[in-house]
Amino acid sequence: MSDLKRSGSKEHCERRIPGAKFFDIDGVSDSRNPSPHMLPSTEAFKRACATIGIAPGGEDARPVVVYDTNGMFSAARAWWMFRVFGRDDIFVLDGGFPAWERAGFDLDTNPVDVNDVKAHVSECKKAMECENADMRDFKGIRSDLVKTKAEMVENATSTSPAFRVVDARGNVRFRGETVEPRAGVRSGHIPGSRNLFFGDLLDDAKRFKSVAEMESAFARAGIDLMNTKKVQSLRPVALAPRRAFLRSPCTSVG
């Protein structure tokens, strides 16, 4: 939540869904890379997950539900990360923490040690320090779900692109009509990419719209989901399930 000037770990410590563990998408990353949110190595991700009692590949037998406090924002990133590292039974809580709270379900407000909450980040960082210093562009165990910068550049400059690129930012940022929130990032978009703001897939309560409505949004943006050419999104926003298994372990994301 660094871009939002909020502390996900602090908010998790204050209140959360009972039994939920905190997962830091900023901290579980390649801490050696100057770019933010770069995927860590498979071993580093595994060790971070073990700290919060989750097996990346699903060996713990129970599905995992991820949520965030914005309704639908960073949870989709965590969903994608777990899939990259081999997890299939990973789901997004539709509407996130706000929907849970509005429904009147129980909340856990018991004190939590923030150092314990952040332990998985420390474990990831220690694992990354053991990796070969020349290793970059980690792609988990499902490399088809990840594109490197080199692959994106090659695709953008090719006369026959191998995949379509979808930019999920707001259209003002896509058109380059405003300054990017991150310092040093140029305004505009990748040549040839299509724009579909992720918020257009959500209703006013930050729940996913119906599948038909989302398909229409993609169609209006000129994105043919049935086309055989693969689609790569600049922000991993999923056409996620509209229902979550609430008896599954929950993970709050920040």
ZADREN-798521 format. One record per atom (N, C-alpha, C): residue in one letter; x negated, y negated, z. Coordinates in steps of 0.05 Angstrom, whole numbers, plus 32768, in hexadecimal, padded with zeros to 4 digits. Example, Ala and Ser with C-alpha at 12.3 -4.5 7.8 and 13.67 -1.06 7.14 Angstrom:
BEGIN
A7EF88072809C/A7F0A805A809C/A7EF88042809C/S7EFF802D808E/S7EEF8015808F/S7EFE7FFF809D/
END
This chain:
BEGIN
M7FF080188000/M800080008000/M7FEF7FE78000/S7FD67FE97FF9/S7FC47FD27FFB/S7FCE7FBB7FE9/D7FD97FC17FD2/D7FE37FAC7FC0/D7FFB7F9D7FCC/L80097FAA7FDE/L80217F9E7FEA/L801B7F908004/K80017F90800C/K7FF87F848025/K80077F90803D/R800A7FAB803C/R80177FB98052/R80067FD18059/S80097FDB8071/S7FFA7FF2807B/S800D800A807D/G800A801D806A/G801B8035806B/G801780458084/S7FFD8047808D/S7FF8805780A5/S8004804B80BE/K8004803080BF/K8010802280D6/K802E802680D6/E803A802480BF/E8057802780BD/E805F804480C4/H804E805780BC/H8054807380C2/H8052807880E0/C803F806C80ED/C803C806F810A/C805380638119/E805F804F810E/E80768042811C/E80908052811A/R8095805D8102/R80AD806D80FF/R80AB807D80E5/R80B7809580E5/R80B480A780CF/R80CA80BC80D0/I80CD80CC80BC/I80DF80E380BC/I80D280F880CF/P80E1810480E0/P80D6811880F3/P80C6812D80E5/G80AE813280EE/G809D814780E3/G808C813E80CC/A8090812580C2/A8081811C80AB/A8064811680B1/K8052811C809E/K8036811580A0/K803080FF808C/F801C80EE8093/F801580D88082/F800180E0806D/F800580D78054/F7FF280DC803E/F7FEB80C28032/D7FD180BB8032/D7FC780A18029/D7FBE80A3800C/I7FCD80997FF9/I7FC5809B7FDD/I7FAD80897FD6/D7FA880757FE7/D7F9180647FE3/D7F7880737FED/G7F7B807F8004/G7F64808C8011/G7F5C80A78005/V7F7080B67FFC/V7F6A80D07FF0/V7F6380CB7FD3/S7F4A80C47FCF/S7F4080BC7FB4/S7F2280BF7FB3/D7F1780B97F9C/D7EFA80B97F99/D7EEF809F7FA4/S7EE780A07FBD/S7EDE80877FCB/S7EC4807C7FBF/R7EB6808C7FAE/R7E9D80827FA2/R7EA280727F89/N7EBA80747F7E/N7EC180677F65/N7ECA804B7F6A/P7EC080377F5C/P7EC9801B7F61/P7EE680167F59/S7EF180277F48/S7F0D80247F41/S7F1F80317F56/P7F3680247F5D/P7F48802F7F71/P7F5880477F68/H7F6080587F7A/H7F73806E7F75/H7F6880847F63/M7F4E80857F5F/M7F43809B7F4E/M7F4580B57F5D/L7F4C80CA7F4F/L7F5080E47F5C/L7F3680EE7F68/P7F3980FB7F80/P7F2181077F8C/P7F1C81227F7F/S7F0781307F89/S7F02814B7F7F/S7F17815E7F8B/T7F1981757F7F/T7F2C81897F88/T7F2681917FA5/E7F0D81947FAC/E7F05819B7FC7/E7F0C81857FDB/A7F08816C7FD4/A7F0E81567FE5/A7F2C81547FEA/F7F3C81587FD5/F7F5981577FD8/F7F62816E7FEA/K7F5781857FE6/K7F5E819C7FF6/K7F5881988014/R7F41818C801A/R7F3A81878035/R7F4B81728042/A7F53815D8032/A7F648149803D/A7F8081548044/C7F8A81658032/C7FA481718036/C7FA48184804E/A7F8E81938051/A7F8C81A68067/A7F8E81978082/T7F85817E8083/T7F86816E809B/T7FA2816880A4/I7FB481668090/I7FD081618097/I7FE2817A8094/G7FD581918091/G7FE381AA8092/G7FF281B18078/I7FE781A88061/I7FF481AE8048/I7FDF81BC8035/A7FE781D18028/A7FD581DE8014/A7FDB81D27FF9/P7FC881C77FEB/P7FCD81BB7FD1/P7FDA81CD7FBD/G7FD281E77FBD/G7FDD81F97FAA/G7FF682077FB2/G800182017FC9/G801A820D7FD2/G801882277FE1/E8000822D7FEB/E7FFC82467FFA/E800B82478014/D8015822F801E/D8023822F8037/D804182368034/A8049823D801C/A806382498017/A807C82368018/R807A82208025/R8091820E8027/R808E81F68014/P80A381ED8007/P80A181D67FF6/P809A81BD8006/V809081A87FF9/V8089818F8005/V809981797FF9/V80A38167800A/V80B2814F8001/V80A281368007/V809E81257FF4/V8090810C7FF9/V80A480F47FF8/Y809E80E08008/Y80AF80C88008/Y809E80B0800E/D80A880988008/D809B80808010/D80AF806D801C/T80A680568027/T80B880448035/T80C5802F8022/N80BE80318008/N80CA801D7FF5/N80E280297FE6/G80E880427FEA/G80FE804F7FDC/G80F280607FC6/M80E480557FB3/M80D580647F9F/M80BF80537F94/F80A780597F9D/F809080497F94/F8077805B7F94/S806A805E7FAB/S8051806D7FAC/S8056808B7FAE/A806E80947FB5/A807480B07FB8/A807080BF7F9E/A807680B27F87/A807280BF7F6D/A805580C47F68/R804380B37F71/R802780B77F6E/R801E80D07F7E/A802780D37F97/A802080EA7FA7/A802B81047F99/W804381027F8F/W805081197F81/W803D81227F6A/W8034810F7F5A/W802381157F44/W800881217F4D/M7FFD81157F62/M7FE3811F7F6C/M7FE4813C7F74/F7FF981437F83/F7FFC815F7F8B/F7FFF81727F73/R800D81697F5F/R801081797F47/R7FF5817C7F39/V7FE681677F37/V7FCB81687F2B/V7FBA817D7F39/F7FBD81807F53/F7FAC81937F62/F7FBA81AD7F66/G7FCF81B37F57/G7FDA81CE7F56/G7FF481D37F64/R800081BF7F70/R801981C37F7F/R803181C17F6D/D804381D57F6D/D805B81D47F5D/D807381CC7F6E/D807481D67F87/D808C81D17F98/D808981B77FA7/I808681A27F98/I808381877FA4/I809A81767F9A/F80A881687FAC/F80C081597FA4/F80BF813D7FB0/V80CE812B7FA3/V80D1810F7FAC/V80EC810B7FBA/L80EC80FF7FD1/L810480F97FDF/L811280E27FD2/D812880E77FC5/D813680D27FB5/D813F80BB7FC8/G813580A37FC2/G813C808C7FD3/G812980887FEA/G8117809C7FEF/G810380998003/G810D8094801F/F80FB8088802F/F81018083804B/F811A8071804F/P811E805D803E/P8136804C8041/P8150805D803F/A81518070802C/A816980808028/A816D80928041/W8157809D804B/W815980AE8063/W8164809E807B/E815A8085807E/E816380748094/E8180806C8091/R818880648078/R81A4805C8074/R81B780738079/A81AE808B8074/A81C080A38079/A81C380A98096/G81B4809C80A7/G81B780A080C4/G81A880B880CF/F819580C380C0/F818680DA80C9/F817280D280DF/D816980E580EE/D815780E08104/D813C80D480FA/L813180C3810C/L811780B78107/L810580BE811F/D80EB80C18119/D80D780C7812E/D80C880AD8133/T80CB80A2814C/T80BD808A8153/T80A9808F816A/N80A380A8816F/N808F80AE8184/N807480A4817C/P8063809C8190/P80498091818A/P803780A6817B/V8028809C8167/V801680AD8158/V7FFB809F8157/D7FE680AE815B/D7FCB80A3815A/D7FC3809D813D/V7FBE80848136/V7FB8807D811A/V7F9F808B8110/N7F8C80918122/N7F74809F811A/N7F7A80BB8110/D7F8E80C8811D/D7F9680E38114/D7FA480E180F9/V7FB480CC80F6/V7FC280C780DC/V7FAE80C480C5/K7F9880B780CB/K7F8480B180B6/K7F6F80C680B3/A7F7080DC80C3/A7F5B80F080C2/A7F5880FD80A7/H7F6E80FF8098/H7F6C810C807D/H7F5C80FB806A/V7F5D80E1806D/V7F4D80CF805C/V7F2F80D28062/S7F2880D4807C/S7F0C80D88083/S7F0280F38078/E7F1381078079/E7F0B8122806F/E7F0681218051/C7F1781138043/C7F1481108026/C7EFA8101801F/K7EF480EC802E/K7EDC80DC8029/K7EC380EC802E/K7EC380FC8044/K7EAC810D804A/K7EA781218034/A7EBD812D802A/A7EBA81408014/A7EAF81337FFB/M7EB8811B7FF5/M7EAF810D7FDD/M7E9181067FDF/E7E8781017FF7/E7E6B80FB7FFA/E7E5981137FF4/C7E65812B7FF4/C7E5681437FEF/C7E56814A7FD1/E7E66813C7FC1/E7E6881417FA5/E7E5081367F96/N7E4A81417F7F/N7E3581377F6E/N7E3A811A7F68/A7E2681097F6C/A7E2980EC7F68/A7E3180E57F4C/D7E2980F67F39/D7E2F80F17F1C/D7E4B80F97F14/M7E5981087F25/M7E7381127F1E/M7E8880FB7F20/R7E9880F87F0B/R7EAD80E47F0B/R7EC480EF7EFB/D7EDA80E17EFB/D7EF280E87EEC/D7EFC81047EF3/F7F0181097F0D/F7F0C81227F16/F7F2881257F0B/K7F2F813E7F03/K7F4981437EF7/K7F58815A7F04/G7F5181607F1D/G7F5F81757F2B/G7F5D81907F1D/I7F7281A07F1F/I7F7281BA7F12/I7F8681BB7EFB/R7F9381A57EF6/R7FA681A27EE0/R7F9D818A7ECF/S7F89818E7EC0/S7F7D81777EB1/S7F91816B7E9D/D7FA5817A7E95/D7FB881707E82/D7FC9815A7E8D/L7FC981577EA8/L7FD981427EB5/L7FC981287EB9/V7FB081287EB1/V7F9F81117EB6/V7F9081097E9D/K7F8E80EF7E99/K7F7E80E57E82/K7F6880D27E8D/T7F5080D57E83/T7F3A80C47E8B/T7F3B80AA7E7B/K7F2B80977E84/K7F29807E7E75/K7F1F80837E58/A7F0B80957E56/A7F00809B7E3B/A7F1680A77E29/E7F2680B87E34/E7F3C80C47E24/E7F5180AF7E1C/M7F56809D7E2E/M7F6980887E28/M7F5F80757E12/V7F45806E7E14/V7F39805D7E00/V7F39806B7DE4/E7F3280847DE4/E7F3280937DCB/E7F4E80947DBF/N7F6280987DD0/N7F7D809A7DC6/N7F87807F7DBB/A7F80806A7DC9/A7F89804F7DC1/A7F7D80467DA7/T7F65804F7DA2/T7F5780477D89/T7F59805A7D72/S7F6780717D77/S7F6A80857D62/S7F80807E7D4F/T7F7C80857D36/T7F9180817D22/T7FA780967D24/S7FA280AB7D34/S7FB580C07D39/S7FB580C77D57/P7FC180B67D68/P7FC080BB7D85/P7FCA80D67D8C/A7FBD80E27DA0/A7FC480FD7DA9/A7FDB80FD7DBD/F7FE080E67DCA/F7FF680E47DDE/F800080C87DDF/R801980C57DE9/R802580AB7DEC/R801E80A07E07/V801C80857E09/V801680787E23/V802D80677E2B/V8037806B7E44/V804D805B7E4F/V8043804A7E66/D804780317E64/D803F801E7E79/D805880187E8B/A805680207EA4/A806D801E7EB6/A806E80057EC6/R805D7FF17EBF/R805E7FD77ECD/R80757FC67EC3/G807A7FB07ED0/G808F7F9E7EC7/G80887F927EAC/N809D7F8A7E9C/N80977F817E81/N80877F677E7F/V80887F567E94/V80787F3E7E94/V805B7F457E95/R80547F587EA6/R80387F617EA8/R80307F6F7E8E/F80427F7E7E83/F803C7F8D7E6A/F80357F797E54/R80457F637E52/R80407F507E3D/R80297F3D7E43/G801D7F407E5A/G80067F2F7E61/G800D7F137E68/E80257F0E7E72/E802F7EF37E78/E802A7EEB7E95/T801C7EFC7EA4/T80167EF57EC0/T7FFB7F017EC7/V7FF07EF67EDD/V7FD67F007EE6/V7FDA7F1B7EF4/E7FC87F2E7EEF/E7FCA7F487EFD/E7FC37F457F1A/P7FD07F557F2B/P7FCC7F527F48/P7FB07F5B7F51/R7FA37F6C7F42/R7F887F747F48/R7F737F627F3B/A7F607F587F4B/A7F4C7F467F40/A7F3B7F547F2B/G7F357F467F15/G7F257F507F00/G7F337F617EEB/V7F4D7F657EEF/V7F5C7F757EDB/V7F697F627EC7/R7F647F667EAE/R7F6F7F557E99/R7F8D7F597E95/S7F9B7F447E8D/S7FB77F467E87/S7FBC7F537E6C/G7FD47F5E7E69/G7FDB7F6A7E4F/G7FDF7F887E53/H7FDD7F977E3C/H7FE17FB47E3D/H7FD07FC37E2A/I7FCE7FDD7E2D/I7FBF7FEE7E1B/I7FCC7FEE7DFF/P7FBD7FEA7DEA/P7FC87FEA7DCF/P7FD780047DC9/G7FEF80007DBE/G7FFF80177DB7/G801180227DCD/S800E80187DE5/S801F80227DFB/S803B80177DFB/R804D80267E07/R8069801D7E0A/R806E80157E26/N808180037E2A/N80877FF97E45/N80A280027E50/L80A2800F7E67/L80BB80167E75/L80B580117E93/F80C07FFC7E9D/F80BD7FF57EBA/F80C9800B7ECB/F80B980167EDE/F80C3802C7EEE/F80DC80257EFD/G80DF800B7F04/G80F780037F12/G811180067F02/D810E80087EE8/D8126800C7ED7/D813180287ED9/L8122803A7EE6/L812B80567EEA/L813980597F05/L813B80437F14/L814680447F2F/L815F80337F31/D8171803A7F43/D818880297F48/D818280157F5D/D819680057F66/D81917FF07F79/D81887FFA7F94/A818E80137F9A/A8186801F7FB4/A816B802D7FB1/K815D80297F9B/K814380367F95/K814580547F94/R815C805E7F8C/R8160807B7F86/R815D807E7F67/F815680967F5F/F8154809B7F43/F817080997F36/K8171808D7F1E/K818A808D7F0F/K818F80A97F05/S81A780AD7EF9/S81AD80C77EEE/S819980CE7ED7/V819680E87ED1/V818480F07EBC/V818C80E37EA1/A81A680E17E9C/A81B080D47E83/A81A780B77E82/E81AA80A97E98/E81A2808C7E99/E818480897E95/M8174809B7EA1/M815780997E9E/M814F80A07E81/E815C80B47E75/E815680BA7E5A/E815C80A37E47/S817280947E4D/S8179807D7E3D/S816480677E40/A815A80647E59/A8145804F7E5E/A812C80567E4D/F8124806F7E4C/F810D80777E3C/F811380727E1F/A812B80787E16/A813280747DFA/A813180577DF2/R813B80457E04/R813A80287DFE/R811E801E7DFC/A810C802B7E0B/A80F080237E0B/A80E1802F7DF3/G80EF803F7DE3/G80E2804B7DCB/G80D280637DD2/I80D880717DE8/I80C980887DF0/I80DA80A17DEC/D80D280B27DDA/D80E180CB7DD4/D80D680E17DE6/L80E580E87DFB/L80DC80FD7E0D/L80DC81197E00/M80EB811C7DEA/M80EC81367DDE/M80D681397DC8/N80C781247DC3/N80B281267DB0/N809C81387DBA/T809081477DA8/T807B815A7DB0/T8062814C7DB9/K805E81337DB3/K804781247DBB/K8049811E7DD9/K803481247DE8/K803481207E05/K803681037E0C/V804280FE7E24/V804580E37E2E/V803480E07E47/Q802480CA7E47/Q801380C47E5E/Q801B80AA7E69/S802280A97E83/S802B80907E90/S801580837E9F/L801480687E9E/L8000805A7EAD/L8006805A7ECB/R801E80607ED3/R802580647EEF/R8036807D7EEF/P802D80917EFF/P803C80AB7EFF/P805780A97F0C/V806B809F7EFD/V8086809E7F06/V809580B67EFB/A809F80C67F0C/A80AA80E07F04/A80C880E07F00/L80D280EF7EED/L80EE80F57EEB/L80F3810B7F01/A80F081037F1A/A80F081167F30/A810C81207F36/P810D81367F46/P812781417F4E/P8137812C7F5E/R8151812C7F5B/R816181197F69/R816A81237F84/R8161813B7F8B/R816681457FA5/R814C81517FB1/A8148814E7FCB/A813081597FD7/A8138816E7FEB/F812581817FF0/F812A81968004/F8123818A801F/L81378181802E/L813281728046/L81278184805D/R8128819E805A/R811D81AF806E/R810081B68067/S80F581AA8053/S80DA81AE804B/S80C8819A805A/P80AE81A0805D/P809C818D806A/P809D8172805B/C809E815C806A/C809F8142805D/C808481348060/T807D8124804C/T80658115804D/T806B80F88045/S806580E58057/S806980C98051/S805080BF8043/V805480AD8030/V803E80A5801E/V803980878021/G8020807F8022/G801A80638023/G8001805D8014/
END
